[in-house]
Amino acid sequence: MNLGSASFLSFALSTMTALFVVVDPIACVPLFVTITSGDDMHQKRRAALRASLVAGVVLALFAFTGSIIFGLLGVSEGAFRIAGGALLFLLAVDMLRAQPSRQRTTPEEQQEGANKADVSVFPLGVPMLAGPGATSTVMVLVSRAHGAVEYSVVLVSIVVTLTLTYWILRFATVITRRLGRTGMNVLERVMGLIVSAVAVQFIVDGLRLVLTAR
């Protein structure tokens, strides 16, 4: 394997991993089970599909408009990477504690969503799946991409992540029953550790860009 292939493979794997652990569909399982407890199987599958589609569209939108937003706000790429890393680190701390993160959604938002007839758009699609952490991660990943091939890797990663999210939510009840609360917490902490590493890398990359720009 030559250096270019190794670099591309590294980018693809890091992009896929980072996006999946930040979207973190496992963390959405308890909420999904709770707010769809009164629905039949068909309604639960429909909610899982719509939530995944909504989140995918939102993330893709931020992927396409990230550079435009940077330009309009006058924010440098380095500054945004630092901000995104800081936001992810706060999310990672809550994940390591295996507790619901207010970076994703607040109890008030969850209660409001639970009272809605359709919970797939809010709060499941946004902000649970496509929240501030996920959208900022997508924008940072796009800023790291060079060329059409790497841009396509980010988009494919969004599709794969949200496809996996659909299947995880579809079988949320089974997952909860099989893993139990302890198993869910263990998975959440492992993913939190990965998110913290991604956050630190974003901050390091951002600092490097800021310092070299001077």
Protein Blocks (a to p, Z undefined) as FASTA:
>chain_A
ZZklmmmmmmmmmmmmmmmmmnommlmmmmmmmmmmmpcfklmmmmmmmmmmmmmmmmmm
mmmmmmmmmmmnopafklmmmmmmmmmmmmmmmmmnopacfklpcfklmmmmmmpmblkl
pmklpmklmgmklmmmmmmmmmmpgcjklmmmmmmmmmmmmmmmmmmmmmmmmmmmmnom
mlmmmmmmmmmmmmmmmmmmmmmmmmmmmmmmZZ
